[in-house]
Amino acid sequence: MYFSTPIWTGLLYTLTQVHASSKILADQPWLDPTLPNEQRIQLFLDQLNSTQKYAMVQGDTELDDNGTGVNPCIGHISGNETLGVPSICMGDGPAGRDANNQLNQLCSS
């Protein structure tokens, strides 16, 4: 099964934001920032079944609001607490997207 490298790199970045104690690292070695990225991704993928892998790249419709009654997500991937993966909420920048196809600049922040 082929998965796009940027997707897994993004997931790996998200995983590195999770606090990793020594006990967690023993149970979840993919959270160990001292290991090479390719090894960490493989360790993580080895823990997932096909359905879980699909859910990581396909997303879902489980969109939680942020207490305002409005959901800020334009894309959502459910987390997996057992594996130490937080939910991912993706959204547009503060200006939103360019509805008139006038987009000629992108900022990276």
Backbone as a printed PyTorch tensor [residue, N CA C, xyz], in Angstrom:
tensor([[[  0.8460,  -1.1740,   0.0000],
         [  0.0000,   0.0000,   0.0000],
         [  0.8930,   1.2400,   0.0000]],

        [[  0.6830,   2.1450,  -0.9340],
         [  1.5040,   3.3480,  -1.0600],
         [  0.8100,   4.5300,  -0.3990]],

        [[  1.5650,   5.2750,   0.3800],
         [  1.0600,   6.4960,   0.9980],
         [  2.0240,   7.6230,   0.6790]],

        [[  1.4990,   8.7790,   0.4400],
         [  2.3050,   9.9420,   0.1070],
         [  3.2300,  10.3180,   1.2610]],

        [[  4.4970,  10.5440,   0.9460],
         [  5.4770,  10.9080,   1.9700],
         [  5.0990,  12.1810,   2.7190]],

        [[  4.6040,  13.2490,   2.0520],
         [  4.2450,  14.4540,   2.8140],
         [  3.1820,  14.2000,   3.8840]],

        [[  2.2590,  13.3020,   3.6140],
         [  1.2280,  12.9970,   4.6100],
         [  1.8720,  12.3970,   5.8490]],

        [[  2.7550,  11.4210,   5.6590],
         [  3.3830,  10.7650,   6.8040],
         [  4.3790,  11.6900,   7.4870]],

        [[  5.0280,  12.5640,   6.7310],
         [  5.9370,  13.5310,   7.3400],
         [  5.1560,  14.4870,   8.2290]],

        [[  3.9790,  14.9130,   7.7580],
         [  3.1210,  15.7730,   8.5780],
         [  2.6700,  15.0710,   9.8420]],

        [[  2.3300,  13.8050,   9.7100],
         [  1.9270,  13.0320,  10.8810],
         [  3.0910,  12.9030,  11.8510]],

        [[  4.2710,  12.6450,  11.3260],
         [  5.4520,  12.5220,  12.1760],
         [  5.7040,  13.8270,  12.9210]],

        [[  5.5470,  14.9540,  12.2360],
         [  5.7140,  16.2530,  12.9010],
         [  4.7120,  16.3820,  14.0410]],

        [[  3.4720,  15.9870,  13.7960],
         [  2.4400,  16.0560,  14.8340],
         [  2.8190,  15.1800,  16.0160]],

        [[  3.3240,  13.9940,  15.7330],
         [  3.7190,  13.0850,  16.8070],
         [  4.8510,  13.6650,  17.6420]],

        [[  5.7420,  14.4370,  17.0270],
         [  6.8590,  14.9960,  17.7820],
         [  6.4040,  16.0780,  18.7470]],

        [[  5.2090,  16.5920,  18.5490],
         [  4.6900,  17.6220,  19.4350],
         [  4.1060,  17.0270,  20.7120]],

        [[  3.9610,  15.7140,  20.7390],
         [  3.4260,  15.0190,  21.9030],
         [  4.5670,  14.7800,  22.8910]],

        [[  4.3420,  15.0850,  24.1670],
         [  5.3670,  14.8630,  25.1840],
         [  5.6600,  13.3720,  25.2780]],

        [[  6.9240,  13.0310,  25.2020],
         [  7.3060,  11.6190,  25.2090],
         [  8.1530,  11.3030,  26.4350]],

        [[  7.5420,  10.6790,  27.4370],
         [  8.2910,  10.2370,  28.6150],
         [  8.9820,   8.9170,  28.2880]],

        [[  9.8850,   8.4610,  29.1680],
         [ 10.6070,   7.2180,  28.8930],
         [  9.6680,   6.0180,  28.8410]],

        [[  8.5960,   6.0050,  29.6580],
         [  7.6400,   4.8990,  29.6030],
         [  6.8990,   4.9020,  28.2730]],

        [[  6.4990,   6.0810,  27.8320],
         [  5.8080,   6.1750,  26.5480],
         [  6.7370,   5.7130,  25.4310]],

        [[  8.0000,   6.1190,  25.4850],
         [  8.9410,   5.7180,  24.4400],
         [  9.1350,   4.2100,  24.4070]],

        [[  9.0650,   3.5550,  25.5520],
         [  9.1900,   2.0930,  25.5820],
         [  7.9910,   1.4440,  24.9010]],

        [[  6.7950,   2.0030,  25.1100],
         [  5.5720,   1.4520,  24.5320],
         [  5.2910,   1.9860,  23.1310]],

        [[  5.7780,   3.1830,  22.8420],
         [  5.5060,   3.8450,  21.5640],
         [  6.8100,   4.4190,  20.9980]],

        [[  7.6810,   3.5580,  20.4850],
         [  9.0030,   4.0230,  20.0430],
         [  8.9580,   5.0230,  18.8920]],

        [[  7.8530,   5.0990,  18.1490],
         [  7.7420,   6.0610,  17.0550],
         [  7.7150,   7.5040,  17.5620]],

        [[  7.5410,   7.6990,  18.8730],
         [  7.5720,   9.0430,  19.4530],
         [  8.9870,   9.4730,  19.8420]],

        [[  9.9570,   8.6000,  19.6730],
         [ 11.3400,   8.8780,  20.0680],
         [ 12.0220,   9.7700,  19.0240]],

        [[ 12.2630,  11.0380,  19.3530],
         [ 12.8540,  11.9550,  18.3680],
         [ 14.3100,  11.6430,  18.0300]],

        [[ 14.9460,  10.7280,  18.7690],
         [ 16.3400,  10.3860,  18.4700],
         [ 16.4560,   9.3550,  17.3520]],

        [[ 15.3510,   8.6980,  17.0010],
         [ 15.3740,   7.7170,  15.9140],
         [ 15.2430,   8.4280,  14.5720]],

        [[ 15.7840,   7.8370,  13.5070],
         [ 15.6070,   8.4260,  12.1680],
         [ 14.1200,   8.4660,  11.7940]],

        [[ 13.7120,   9.5030,  11.0610],
         [ 12.3040,   9.6700,  10.6970],
         [ 11.7290,   8.4580,   9.9790]],

        [[ 12.4780,   7.8960,   9.0310],
         [ 11.9830,   6.7380,   8.2860],
         [ 11.6870,   5.5670,   9.2170]],

        [[ 12.5450,   5.3600,  10.2110],
         [ 12.3310,   4.2690,  11.1690],
         [ 11.1020,   4.5470,  12.0250]],

        [[ 10.9370,   5.7840,  12.4530],
         [  9.7800,   6.1400,  13.2780],
         [  8.4790,   5.9450,  12.5120]],

        [[  8.4660,   6.3630,  11.2430],
         [  7.2620,   6.1890,  10.4310],
         [  6.9540,   4.7090,  10.2630]],

        [[  7.9830,   3.8950,   9.9790],
         [  7.7550,   2.4580,   9.8030],
         [  7.2510,   1.8140,  11.0860]],

        [[  7.8260,   2.1870,  12.2280],
         [  7.3610,   1.6570,  13.5160],
         [  5.8930,   1.9990,  13.7400]],

        [[  5.5160,   3.2290,  13.3920],
         [  4.1300,   3.6510,  13.5600],
         [  3.2080,   2.8940,  12.6110]],

        [[  3.5820,   2.8180,  11.3330],
         [  2.7410,   2.1350,  10.3490],
         [  2.5470,   0.6650,  10.6820]],

        [[  3.5640,   0.0460,  11.2750],
         [  3.4630,  -1.3680,  11.6560],
         [  2.3860,  -1.6040,  12.7120]],

        [[  1.9960,  -0.5630,  13.4370],
         [  0.9740,  -0.6870,  14.4770],
         [ -0.4480,  -0.5510,  13.9360]],

        [[ -0.5850,  -0.0440,  12.7030],
         [ -1.9020,   0.2300,  12.1350],
         [ -2.3860,  -0.9120,  11.2540]],

        [[ -3.6950,  -1.1750,  11.3160],
         [ -4.2780,  -2.1030,  10.3530],
         [ -4.6850,  -1.2900,   9.1150]],

        [[ -5.1570,  -1.9490,   8.0800],
         [ -5.4970,  -1.2660,   6.8270],
         [ -6.5730,  -0.2080,   7.0190]],

        [[ -7.5680,  -0.4920,   7.8420],
         [ -8.6470,   0.4660,   8.0950],
         [ -8.1090,   1.7260,   8.7590]],

        [[ -7.2170,   1.5580,   9.7180],
         [ -6.6350,   2.7130,  10.4070],
         [ -5.7540,   3.5320,   9.4650]],

        [[ -5.0050,   2.8680,   8.5970],
         [ -4.1750,   3.5870,   7.6250],
         [ -5.0540,   4.4130,   6.6960]],

        [[ -6.1270,   3.8100,   6.2330],
         [ -7.0450,   4.5190,   5.3420],
         [ -7.6350,   5.7400,   6.0480]],

        [[ -8.0380,   5.5830,   7.2970],
         [ -8.6270,   6.6960,   8.0470],
         [ -7.6350,   7.8410,   8.2270]],

        [[ -6.3400,   7.5160,   8.3250],
         [ -5.3330,   8.5620,   8.5050],
         [ -5.1790,   9.4370,   7.2640]],

        [[ -5.4130,   8.8860,   6.0850],
         [ -5.2550,   9.6760,   4.8620],
         [ -6.5810,  10.1380,   4.2740]],

        [[ -7.6840,   9.4770,   4.6330],
         [ -8.9900,   9.8210,   4.0890],
         [ -9.6920,  10.8630,   4.9350]],

        [[ -9.4490,  10.8610,   6.2280],
         [-10.1360,  11.7940,   7.1090],
         [-11.5060,  11.2700,   7.5040]],

        [[-12.2580,  12.1090,   8.1920],
         [-13.5830,  11.7070,   8.6400],
         [-14.4910,  12.9230,   8.7190]],

        [[-15.6860,  12.6990,   9.1880],
         [-16.6360,  13.8030,   9.3320],
         [-16.9070,  14.1230,  10.7870]],

        [[-16.1060,  13.5710,  11.6800],
         [-16.2630,  13.8450,  13.1140],
         [-15.6320,  15.2000,  13.4050]],

        [[-16.4390,  16.2280,  13.3460],
         [-15.9280,  17.5810,  13.5120],
         [-16.4730,  18.1720,  14.7950]],

        [[-15.5790,  18.4080,  15.7390],
         [-15.9780,  18.9820,  17.0150],
         [-15.8660,  20.4920,  16.9490]],

        [[-16.8660,  21.1890,  17.5210],
         [-16.7420,  22.6430,  17.5470],
         [-15.7710,  23.0440,  18.6490]],

        [[-15.3750,  24.2780,  18.6530],
         [-14.3910,  24.7560,  19.6190],
         [-15.0440,  25.5150,  20.7660]],

        [[-16.2900,  25.1980,  21.0610],
         [-17.0050,  25.8680,  22.1400],
         [-17.8130,  27.0580,  21.6600]],

        [[-17.6690,  27.4000,  20.3880],
         [-18.3990,  28.5480,  19.8430],
         [-19.6110,  28.1020,  19.0410]],

        [[-19.7610,  26.8050,  18.8510],
         [-20.8400,  26.2960,  18.0190],
         [-20.4580,  26.2710,  16.5490]],

        [[-19.2410,  26.7020,  16.2430],
         [-18.7520,  26.7270,  14.8680],
         [-17.5420,  25.8100,  14.7790]],

        [[-17.5340,  24.9880,  13.7700],
         [-16.3930,  24.0980,  13.6000],
         [-15.3530,  24.7610,  12.7190]],

        [[-14.1210,  24.9030,  13.2180],
         [-13.0800,  25.5610,  12.4350],
         [-12.3950,  24.6490,  11.4160]],

        [[-12.7230,  23.3680,  11.4240],
         [-12.0120,  22.4170,  10.5610],
         [-12.5920,  22.3880,   9.1550]],

        [[-11.7080,  22.3950,   8.1570],
         [-12.1490,  22.0840,   6.8020],
         [-11.7520,  20.6550,   6.4580]],

        [[-10.9320,  20.0810,   7.2970],
         [-10.5250,  18.6900,   7.1840],
         [-10.2150,  18.1770,   8.5760]],

        [[-10.5260,  16.9300,   8.8480],
         [-10.3400,  16.4010,  10.1960],
         [ -9.8630,  14.9590,  10.1230]],

        [[ -8.8660,  14.6390,  10.9350],
         [ -8.4030,  13.2580,  11.0830],
         [ -8.4970,  12.9270,  12.5630]],

        [[ -9.2600,  11.9070,  12.8890],
         [ -9.4270,  11.5150,  14.2860],
         [ -8.1170,  11.0050,  14.8600]],

        [[ -7.8960,  11.3110,  16.1160],
         [ -6.7030,  10.8390,  16.8070],
         [ -6.8550,   9.3900,  17.2440]],

        [[ -5.7850,   8.8530,  17.7760],
         [ -5.7650,   7.4980,  18.3070],
         [ -4.9750,   7.5560,  19.6040]],

        [[ -5.6860,   7.6570,  20.7200],
         [ -5.0330,   7.8200,  22.0190],
         [ -4.1100,   6.6540,  22.3520]],

        [[ -4.4940,   5.4510,  21.9590],
         [ -3.6810,   4.2710,  22.2380],
         [ -2.2940,   4.3920,  21.6130]],

        [[ -2.2320,   4.9790,  20.4250],
         [ -0.9620,   5.1160,  19.7180],
         [ -0.3040,   6.4760,  19.9440]],

        [[ -0.9420,   7.3410,  20.7240],
         [ -0.3660,   8.6490,  21.0140],
         [ -0.5290,   9.6550,  19.8960]],

        [[ -1.5630,   9.4880,  19.0720],
         [ -1.7890,  10.3780,  17.9390],
         [ -2.9340,  11.3360,  18.2650]],

        [[ -2.6630,  12.6380,  18.2830],
         [ -3.7380,  13.5980,  18.5350],
         [ -4.6040,  13.7780,  17.2880]],

        [[ -5.8210,  14.2800,  17.4650],
         [ -6.6620,  14.6230,  16.3190],
         [ -6.0250,  15.7760,  15.5650]],

        [[ -6.2590,  15.8190,  14.2680],
         [ -5.7200,  16.8810,  13.4320],
         [ -6.8870,  17.6410,  12.8180]],

        [[ -6.9210,  18.9460,  13.0470],
         [ -7.9460,  19.8260,  12.4830],
         [ -7.2490,  20.7550,  11.5000]],

        [[ -7.6430,  20.6860,  10.2390],
         [ -7.0280,  21.5400,   9.2180],
         [ -7.9840,  22.6640,   8.8570]],

        [[ -7.4510,  23.8270,   8.5910],
         [ -8.2960,  24.9590,   8.2470],
         [ -7.5880,  25.9350,   7.3390]],

        [[ -8.3660,  26.8110,   6.7460],
         [ -7.8150,  27.8770,   5.9170],
         [ -7.1460,  28.9160,   6.7860]],

        [[ -6.3380,  29.7400,   6.1750],
         [ -5.7260,  30.8590,   6.8780],
         [ -6.7780,  31.9010,   7.2180]],

        [[ -6.3950,  32.9360,   7.9470],
         [ -7.3660,  33.9310,   8.3930],
         [ -8.0960,  34.6290,   7.2490]],

        [[ -7.4730,  34.7160,   6.0850],
         [ -8.1330,  35.3760,   4.9630],
         [ -8.9790,  34.4070,   4.1490]],

        [[ -8.9130,  33.1310,   4.4690],
         [ -9.6640,  32.1400,   3.7060],
         [ -9.0220,  31.8930,   2.3550]],

        [[ -9.7210,  31.2250,   1.4980],
         [ -9.1710,  30.9610,   0.1660],
         [ -9.6270,  32.0480,  -0.7980]],

        [[ -8.9750,  32.1260,  -1.9250],
         [ -9.2890,  33.1350,  -2.9250],
         [-10.4120,  32.6160,  -3.8130]],

        [[-11.6250,  33.1110,  -3.6030],
         [-12.7930,  32.6180,  -4.3280],
         [-12.8260,  33.0930,  -5.7740]],

        [[-12.0530,  34.1050,  -6.1250],
         [-12.0890,  34.6530,  -7.4850],
         [-10.9020,  34.2250,  -8.3370]],

        [[-10.1940,  33.2010,  -7.8950],
         [ -9.0040,  32.7240,  -8.6080],
         [ -7.9880,  33.8320,  -8.8420]],

        [[ -7.8770,  34.7380,  -7.9240],
         [ -6.9190,  35.8310,  -8.0210],
         [ -5.6750,  35.5580,  -7.1760]],

        [[ -5.5520,  34.3560,  -6.6730],
         [ -4.4310,  34.0190,  -5.8080],
         [ -3.1300,  34.0380,  -6.6050]],

        [[ -2.1970,  34.9000,  -6.1850],
         [ -0.9120,  34.9330,  -6.8640],
         [  0.2540,  34.9290,  -5.8860]],

        [[ -0.0390,  34.8580,  -4.5900],
         [  1.0050,  34.7940,  -3.5870],
         [  0.5630,  33.8710,  -2.4620]],

        [[  1.5200,  33.1730,  -1.8940],
         [  1.2710,  32.3490,  -0.7180],
         [  2.3070,  32.7060,   0.3280]],

        [[  1.8840,  32.7970,   1.5530],
         [  2.8490,  33.0330,   2.6190],
         [  2.9980,  31.7460,   3.4170]],

        [[  4.1720,  31.5120,   3.9150],
         [  4.3970,  30.3270,   4.7440],
         [  4.7260,  30.7960,   6.1430]],

        [[  3.8500,  30.4590,   7.0560],
         [  4.0950,  30.8540,   8.4440],
         [  3.7730,  29.7100,   9.3560]]])
